Amino acid sequence: MKPLSIFILPTTLLATVLSFSSISAEKSLLIDDFKHESSNKLGLQRLFMTDVTVGGQSKSNVTVNNGVIEINGEIVPPRGQPGWSSSVLPLANMGEHIDASGYQGIQLRLKVNSGSLIISANSSEVTNFDYHAAPIPVAPNGKFHEIKVPFADMKRAWSEQSALNTATLASLSIVAISMQNASYDFAVDKVSFY
């Protein structure tokens, strides 16, 4: 089993004196517990994007309180394309990636009040934004659920299918998505590798 290695460690992560080489595949790696307003557990700033960058009009509202991030808004897709709102959790500094090949997948604890969500594992090898993704199978019942999404179940949407190279992960994204106008509302209190 390969240890997790990060090519450039942010100083806030170094300060925790956490040795990634000592983490085995039997353990999980906490990516974010949303205890900090703007940074994940690795000391990296979370990013939020919508389809406005490609002609859509989707909107997103984000709040972080007491270890829970709440995200809601409206999906207004660009013409002829799906609409989306993405919450990005960087795993390394810009232009870098980590080796998560010692892990089986992504574990989330979240609740969905409305909308359809996917999780993507964003490899630095993918250059056309068609990252490996899977639906988040949580009923919109407003209750927290813990789910596991195996890397092996993640697929690309429009590109030729290929295996996800988990040794090249730059970020994870939780994405609200819809083909037509729709609202979304969800909350997350933990994201990790397992």
C-alpha positions in Angstrom: 0.0 0.0 0.0 1.3 3.4 -1.0 1.5 6.2 1.6 -0.2 9.5 0.9 2.3 12.1 -0.3 1.8 15.8 -0.9 4.2 17.6 -3.2 3.9 21.0 -1.6 2.6 21.3 1.9 1.0 24.5 3.1 2.6 26.0 6.2 -0.7 25.6 8.2 -0.5 21.9 7.5 3.1 21.6 8.5 2.3 23.3 11.7 0.0 20.4 12.7 3.1 18.1 12.6 1.0 15.5 10.7 3.0 12.9 8.9 1.2 11.8 5.8 3.6 9.0 5.3 2.4 7.3 8.5 -1.2 7.2 7.4 -2.1 3.7 6.2 -4.9 2.7 3.9 -6.8 1.2 6.8 -7.4 4.7 8.2 -9.3 7.5 6.8 -8.0 11.0 5.9 -10.1 13.9 6.9 -10.4 16.4 4.1 -12.8 18.9 5.7 -14.9 19.1 8.9 -16.0 22.7 8.2 -14.7 24.0 11.5 -12.9 26.9 9.7 -15.0 29.4 7.8 -13.0 29.4 4.6 -10.3 26.7 4.7 -10.5 22.9 4.7 -8.8 20.6 7.1 -5.7 20.7 4.9 -5.4 24.4 5.3 -6.5 25.2 1.7 -9.2 27.7 0.7 -12.5 26.2 -0.4 -13.7 27.5 -3.8 -17.2 28.0 -5.1 -18.2 28.3 -8.8 -21.3 28.2 -10.9 -22.2 27.9 -14.5 -22.1 31.7 -14.9 -18.6 31.1 -16.3 -20.2 29.3 -19.3 -23.3 31.3 -19.8 -25.7 30.1 -17.1 -27.3 32.1 -14.4 -27.1 29.8 -11.4 -26.7 31.3 -7.9 -25.2 29.9 -4.7 -25.4 30.9 -1.0 -22.8 29.5 1.3 -22.7 29.6 5.1 -20.4 27.8 7.6 -21.5 27.5 11.2 -20.6 25.1 14.0 -18.8 22.6 11.7 -21.5 22.5 9.0 -21.4 24.1 5.6 -24.8 24.9 4.2 -25.2 25.6 0.5 -28.4 26.5 -1.3 -29.4 28.4 -4.4 -31.0 28.2 -7.8 -29.8 26.4 -10.9 -30.5 28.3 -14.1 -28.7 26.4 -16.9 -27.1 27.8 -20.0 -28.9 27.1 -23.2 -28.5 23.4 -24.2 -26.3 22.5 -21.3 -26.8 21.3 -17.7 -26.7 23.9 -15.0 -24.4 23.5 -12.0 -23.0 25.0 -8.8 -19.8 23.5 -7.5 -18.1 23.5 -4.1 -14.5 22.7 -4.5 -12.2 21.2 -1.8 -8.6 21.5 -2.9 -6.3 18.7 -1.9 -3.0 20.5 -2.7 -1.8 23.9 -3.8 -2.6 25.2 -7.3 -0.8 23.1 -10.0 0.0 20.3 -7.5 -1.8 17.0 -6.6 -1.7 14.3 -3.9 -1.4 10.5 -4.1 -4.6 9.0 -2.7 -4.0 5.6 -4.1 -3.9 4.0 -0.7 -7.6 4.8 -0.2 -10.8 3.2 -1.6 -13.0 6.2 -2.0 -14.7 9.3 -0.6 -16.8 9.3 2.6 -19.3 12.1 3.2 -21.7 13.0 6.0 -24.4 15.2 4.5 -28.1 16.0 4.3 -30.1 17.0 1.3 -33.2 19.1 1.5 -33.6 19.5 -2.3 -31.8 19.0 -5.5 -29.5 16.5 -7.2 -25.8 16.2 -6.2 -22.7 14.5 -7.6 -19.2 14.2 -6.2 -16.2 14.4 -8.4 -12.6 13.4 -7.9 -10.6 15.9 -9.9 -7.4 14.5 -11.4 -4.6 16.7 -12.7 -4.5 14.3 -15.7 -8.0 15.4 -16.9 -7.7 18.5 -19.0 -11.3 18.9 -20.4 -13.1 19.2 -17.0 -14.9 15.8 -17.5 -13.7 14.6 -14.1 -14.6 11.2 -12.7 -17.9 11.6 -10.8 -20.7 9.7 -9.2 -24.2 10.6 -8.0 -24.6 11.2 -4.3 -27.4 8.7 -3.3 -29.1 10.6 -0.5 -32.8 11.1 -0.3 -33.9 14.7 0.1 -35.3 14.2 3.6 -33.4 16.8 5.6 -31.6 14.2 7.7 -27.8 13.6 7.9 -26.6 10.4 6.2 -23.1 9.0 6.0 -22.2 7.6 2.6 -19.2 6.1 0.8 -18.5 6.6 -2.9 -15.9 4.1 -4.1 -13.3 5.6 -6.6 -14.1 2.5 -8.8 -17.7 3.7 -9.2 -16.7 7.1 -10.5 -17.1 7.7 -14.3 -16.6 10.4 -16.8 -19.7 11.9 -18.5 -18.7 12.6 -22.1 -15.2 11.5 -22.6 -13.8 8.0 -23.3 -14.0 6.0 -20.1 -10.8 5.5 -18.3 -9.8 4.5 -14.8 -9.4 7.3 -12.3 -5.7 7.7 -11.4 -6.0 8.4 -7.7 -2.3 9.2 -7.5 -3.0 12.5 -9.2 -5.9 14.1 -7.3 -5.9 17.9 -7.1 -9.4 18.4 -5.5 -12.8 17.1 -4.8 -16.1 18.8 -5.9 -19.6 18.5 -4.5 -21.8 19.7 -7.4 -25.6 20.5 -7.5 -26.7 19.8 -11.1 -29.9 20.1 -13.1 -30.9 20.1 -16.8 -33.6 22.7 -16.1 -34.4 25.5 -13.6 -34.3 24.0 -10.1 -33.5 24.8 -6.5 -31.0 23.0 -4.3 -30.3 23.0 -0.6 -27.8 20.7 1.2 -25.4 20.7 4.2 -22.2 18.8 4.8 -20.3 18.3 8.0 -17.5 15.9 7.0 -15.6 14.8 3.9 -12.8 12.2 4.0 -11.0 9.5 2.2 -11.6 6.0 3.4 
